[in-house]
């Protein structure tokens, strides 16, 4: 059903009738509430059991709730575009509590009240009152696209905030139960292995082994220098690696997808596979990636690198009723190798179609391993594409299709089953594939892609100015540093761009960038390199926006 999106809808009403209050204004003090015997100003009431000294010992903390901005109450947690921003239910806890009970951010904890207990992921907050715990309201639905199973509404492993609050004390005005303040206790979840917890920042790893997978593709196994435990991860996630590259000893940071099984009972390390990046300058001169060249040509067993803990929201389910379509271009096969390795040996794997594109057999990484996995996984179908087969490549043996991969190779019968589509490879290939699937009726919300971008050094300091063209409206303006984000700049020019939260969360203000460079003030780039969030974006060059 169409819903009108009207901004500042109260501004057009007469001042005395803008809101449905006695004065027509937003009332912080209410004479009407006072006349009916209620406090005219909001005030904190007693926490339940506040007067009970015995409860204070068992439940020494005060549990409250606040929206994170992504979800509407208990709705929308099944939507991938929102869920990727808050994968799991979190509870913010004060630093003093965390230190006293040996809890770190990312640990599983149990929050217990007089009527129930629930499991959350801890987020340690400096500055939070030492007796306050902030949990996420609601319960958590299944989200297959991001490999998230439904979390129980009841039971031992539930994560339902609502089940922690009793209904024996109800506010007489709103009818609400005491969601804002309720006595609780917080303890580490005994099922969580703290020896395998995530770590903050970078951690030193040693190169344990190297293996050549294809022409200029190197697999690297890394083990922690301290010999400590390692957390598992989700199929499709990546690690961020920091390398020191000679001759000047420059530190370079890159992200690479993890390979190998996502879950191991006695994990000793992680593995990645890296292709040497190559390209041509405008003058035809060959150029190569600094980090990928170092890994392929210089890295040696015993070398020390630094890793951040596994992360990322490009994740794939090992348990789902929906089929999976996997599109890999070149070294974009790595997250899918992780998925297939994780599925080997599991009962009831999903139906999968892997479309794997390479130039030829020399560039075909993991060929024998994929064949072995195909023999192990009866639900896996693989179609290999060679864009330019080499002289020794044999059709029907080394590859199936000579030419480029396209959405036409996804059977219509598979599309009827509403597959989840995952893509990793060159951006033009993924865009063409996604557009063609959308033309065949696949919802774009069911098409997910992995995007890695090298950090771009741009500046947007005081005194700068750039030309901004809003192509669809035909409006042009000169942006200056004092104008701030592009959303407000557009409004000054008389343009009404879509917007919502204005803090970079809801993405209602997403606009495609036709040309030019953008910097986001909140430091988070959209996954689609061709988009910007107008409420946070500022130009870093002359730009053209599709708005």
C-alpha positions, 0 to 999 in steps of 0.5 A: 500500500502506498504511504505518503512520505511527508517531511516536516508535516507539522510545519504547515499547520497553525501553531495552536493546532500543530500537535494534538495537545492542549496547547497545540505544541510539544508539551514537556509540562502538561496541565492536563496530566496535573488536573487528573492527578498525574505528575505534569513533568516526566520523572523516574519512578521507583525500579520494581523491588526498589524497596526490597533489600533482598532483591538488591543483592540478587539483582544489583543492576538496572535494566533499560531499553533503547532503540538502535535506530535500525528496527521498529520494535520487534519488526524487520529483523528478517530484512537483510538490509537492516539486519547486516547493521545489527546481526545479533542482540546486544546488551550495553554494560558499564566498564566497571561491571565488565572488569569485575566479571571478566566480560569483554565486548563480543562475549556472550552474557546472560541477563537475568531478572526475577522472572526470566533470563536471556542471552545477549552479546556484550558491548562494553560502554565507557561512561555508562552508569555503573549500575545500568544495563541497556538491552535491545527490545524485542525478539529476533526473527530468522534471516536466511540471507545473512545466515541468521537463525531464529532466536527463541522467544522463550527457552534457555537460549532465548534473546527476548528482552520482553520476557525479562519484564514482569507485567505486575506493575503497569503505568496508569497513563500509558499502560506500559510495563516497566521497560525503562527500569527493571532490576537485573543481574549480568553474568558471563554465559557459561556456554561461551568459551572465553579462550576463543573470544574475539580480540580488539585491534590487531593481533600478531600472526605467523605465516605457517604455510604457503601454497600456489593455487593458480597463476599468481594466486597464493594461499596463506595459512596464518597462526597466532604468534601467542598460540591463543585460541581463535574464534570461528566465523560465518561463511563469507566473512573476511579478515583485515590484514596489515603488512609491512612492505619493503623497501620503505617499510610502508604499512598497507592494510587490506581485507581478504575473504577467509577460506577453509571451514568456518567452524572447527572444534580446535581451530589453530589458524585462518587461511586466505587466498590472494591473486596478484592484482594487475592493471594498466595505466592510461598510457598502457603501462602495467601496474600491480597491487602492492599488497597482493604483489608482496603476498605472491612474490615476497611473503615467506613462511615465518613472516609476521603479519597483523590481523583483525578478528574475522568480520563482515556481513557478506555471509551465507547460510549453511541451513536454509530451505531456499536454493543458493545461486553463487556467482564467482569471478576469478579470485572472487571464488574464495568466500564460496570455497569457505561455504562449500568447505563448511557444508562438507559433512553436514546433513541436508545441505541447500541446493546450490548453483555455482557459476565460476568465471575465469580467463582460462585454465591457468587462472582457474583456482581451486579446480581440483578442490571444487571437483572434490567438493562437488563429489561430496555435496550432492546438491551442488552444481558447478558451471565453469566459464572460460572467457579466453580458453588457452590452447590446452584447455579441454571443453567438458573437462576443464570448462563448460562454457566458452564465453562470459558468465550471464544470468541466462545460465540460471534455469527458470525453474530455479528462479521459481524457488526464490533463490538467494543470490551471492556474488563476488567478483569484478564490479561490472560482472556483478552489476550486469548479472544482478540487473539481468536477474532483476529483469527476470523477476528476482527481488534485488533484496535477494541479490547480495554482493561482496565489495572490497575497496582499497582505502582512498585518500581524499580530503575535505578540509576547511576552505575547499569548494567543488562544483556539484551537479544534480543531473536529474533536476538540472541543478548546479551549485558550488559546494563549500566546506561550510555547507556541510553534508550534501543533503542540507546543501541540496535543500539550500538549492531548493531540492527535496532529496529523500531522507530519513534519520539524517545520521547515516543509519536508515539509508533513505538518502542514498543517491547514486554518484555518476562521477567524482569522489565522495567522503562520508563524515561518519567514516562508513562507506556504503557497500555499493561504491557507486552510492553515497548517503547524502546526509553524511557525504561531502564532496572530495572533488567535483561531482555529479549526482543522479538526483 
